[in-house]
Amino acid sequence: MPFLHGFRRIIYEYQPLVNAVMRVVGVEEEESNNENSPEEESNRCSSLVELLEQESQSEVFLEGISYALFKVAERGLVCAAKTLLRYGADINFEDPVSYYNPLHIAVLRNRPNMVRLLVGHGADIEKRD
């Protein structure tokens, strides 16, 4: 996610991977609320596994999938979140702009299934936003 820092635009090295993950799960970055049926989400997760296998040797792989976890938590995509966690995404990764983590954003966006998943996988429930 590009953002302004001072007067410079910063694009993180892992952003192309995040964009690829979001395309595979059927969510473009500009869309803020995209509801999918469980069947659609499951089908997209198999494509996500293929992408993650291809990109697993990238230097920014863990950062990229950790930020992607933040983005799928925001949208409530449980299957995608499970897949990203299996590949080592940091469950407490903080968005570098808002300092929210996936649990914060799942609560803010009213995604109870995602909240249960994240807490069940050990998300830090004591972290303040």
N, C-alpha and C positions, 0 to 999 in steps of 0.2 A: 504494500500500500504506500504510494508516494505521499509525502507530506512536506510541508514547508518548515524548514528549520532556519530561523533567521530569515534570510532572503534567498536561500538556496533550496532547491527541491532535491530531496533525498529519496532514492529508490533502493530498497534493500536488495542485496545480492540474491536472496532466496525468493524474491517476488515472482520470477517466471515459473518456479515450481508451484507456488501457491496458486497462480493463475491456471496452471495446467490441472491441478487438483480440482479447482472449482469448476472448470469446464467439464471435466470427467463426471463429476457428481451432478452436473446439470444446472449449475448456478453461476451466472456471470457476476462479476464483481459489483456492477452497478445496481443489481437487483437486491432489494433489502428483505423481501419476504416471499419465498418460493416454496409452497407446500407441495410435497410429492407423496404419492401413495407408497405404502410399504413395499409393494412389488417393484415399483419403479426404482426406489432407493436401493433395494437389494440387487437389481440388475446393474445399476451404476457402480455398486461396490465391487463387483467382479472386474469391471474396467479399471477401477481405482487400484486394485491389487496389481494389475498388469503395469500400470504407470509407476507405482512405487517400486516394483521389481526393476524396472528399467532405470529409474533414477536413484536407486539405493547407494550407488557409489559416489554420488555428488558430494562435494565438500560442504555444501550447505543443506544437505538432506534433512538432518534433524531439526534445524532451525525452520526450514521450509514446511515440514509436516507439522511442526508445533504451532506455527502461525496458521496453517490450514485448519488445525484442530479448533483454534479460536474462531475461525470463520464458519466452520460447520456447526459448532456449538451455538453460534448466534442464530443459525437457521434451523436448528433442531434436527439435524441429519444424523440420527443415532447410528445407523449402520456405517456410515462414513467415519464417524468418530471412533467406533470400535476398531475399524480397520487401521486408522492412523495410530491409535494407541498400541495395537499389535506390532506396528512397525517402529515403535519407540518414541512417539510424540511426547513431549513434555507436558504433562497434565496441568502444570502450574505456570506454563509459559505466559509472560505478560506482554500485552500489546505495547509496543514501544511508544505509542502516542498517548493512549488513554490510561495505560498501566493496569487495565483490567486483565483478568485471566479468563480462561474458558468458563469456569464456574460463575464468575461475576456476570458475564454476558448472557449465559443461559438463564440465570435468574432474572436479569433485566428484561430479557425478551420473552419471559414466561414460557420456558421450555422444560416442563417438569420431567419428562422422560430423559432429557439430556442431563438435567441436574442429578437425577438418580444414578445415571451411568457414571458421571464424573465423580460423585461422592463415593460410589461403589468401587471406583478404581483408585481412590486415595487422594482426591483433590483436597487441597488445604482449605478447610472450612473456616479457619481462624484468620485468614488473610483479609485485611481491610482493603476496601476500594478507595 
